[in-house]
Amino acid sequence: MLEVTNLSAAYGQHPSLNDVSIKVNAGEVVVILGANGAGKSTLLRAISGICEGKVSGDVTLNGESLTGLSSDAIVEKGVALVPEGRGIFGDLTVEENLLLGAYSARARESERENLERVLMQFPKLRERQSQIARTMSGGEQQMVAIGRAIMSAPEILMLDEPSLGLSPLLCKELFQNLTLVKDLGIGVLLVEQNAKQSLAIAGRGYLLENTRVTHEDTAARLANDPAVQRAYLGAGSKSATKAPAHATARVEVTKSIKPMGDPTPRRSAEQQIGGSIDDLVAVATKTSADAPRGTAPETASAARQLANSKIEVVLKDIEKAAQNARRRAPRKPQQTRGSVPSKAVPEQDPAPPPVIEVYKRPRVEVYRRRPSGQFERD
């Protein structure tokens, strides 16, 4: 069992971990969830002895302290790390990369057995043992990195973002392979951004926020925790989409608007008088003609008055219809926004008539002064 107690790490004056304590049992998958910069990768590097910052705390494996040991000594004790970015040797073949993982003394004696175990877990690698590693896909390179770590015969396997850069199909295959690693009795400490799939294969999990462990629980409970769902699983309360009140009000106002103009329906003169003008004239003429001859003068006068009154009604209705038509004359079109106003041409005053000046010779009068002092016109 791997046990980490009050582990802290700092790069200069900037802390990366603060009193982190976790446990990983044999044959168990433990996932570390957290946002970028929370300290997840620093935790794995501190456990494996490759953290460049100042590290304090205690790390033990099966009761034996790993604190202060070098990275190769920690591998000899049984802790292997698959770093972010895979870190394979691209110019070497698949088999050569896998055999490099068995350089530790604890793995040399069972090198061939471990190789066969890795090839059984990853059948694609058996088919491509002689292939250059850099020519493989990202998912296949990740298989090589995991297989190389298994070649060291670890008791605890740590993986830092193994699904980074992989397609969804390859991610699914990767997590299935990690369940096979667990079945070998190897404890797996997984740092992963894909919270959904990592919680699906994990037994327990820790939430690492702002360099501290804030929550620990089983993977099932973490997956059902509303806070975890909002933060890492993209879930949240779905508010019902409802049309805003102002949109409804706008519809009601639009329905209540009536076309501008004269509310009185337009009717012709014949519609207003309830018949044809010619018919009314014909009726008046017939009424006058049907009057019995030789009747009293007052009877004929009454008939004429009746006809004249009907004609007057018709004429008044015609005049009223004409006035309504004049009121409904087309208005001056209003200028819309964005339209270029037409420049009104000013009316020019008619040119004034030409003024002909006639030069008149001034009149000159000559006066003479007499000796007596008086003036007389010459």
Buried (B, 14 or more C-beta within 10 A) or exposed (E): BBBBBEBBBBEEEEBBBBEBBBBBBBEBBBBBBBBEEBBBBBBBBBBBBEBEBEBEBEBBBEEEEBBEBEBEEBBBBBBBBBBBEBEBBEEBBBBBBBBBBBEBEBBEEBBEEBBEBBBEBBEBBBEBBEBBBEEBEBBBBBBBBBBBBBBBBBBBBBBBBBBBBBEEEBBEBBBEBBEEBBEBEBBBBBBBBBBEBBBBBBBBBBBBBEBBBEBBBEBBEBBEBEEBBEBBBEEEEEEEEEEEEEEEEEEEEEEEEEEEEEEEEEEEBBEBBEEEBEEBBEEBEEBBEEBEEEEEEEEBEEBBEBBEEBBEEBEEBBEEBEEBEEEEEEEEEEEEEEEEEEEEEEEEEEEEEEEEEEEEEEEEEEEEEEEEEEEEEE
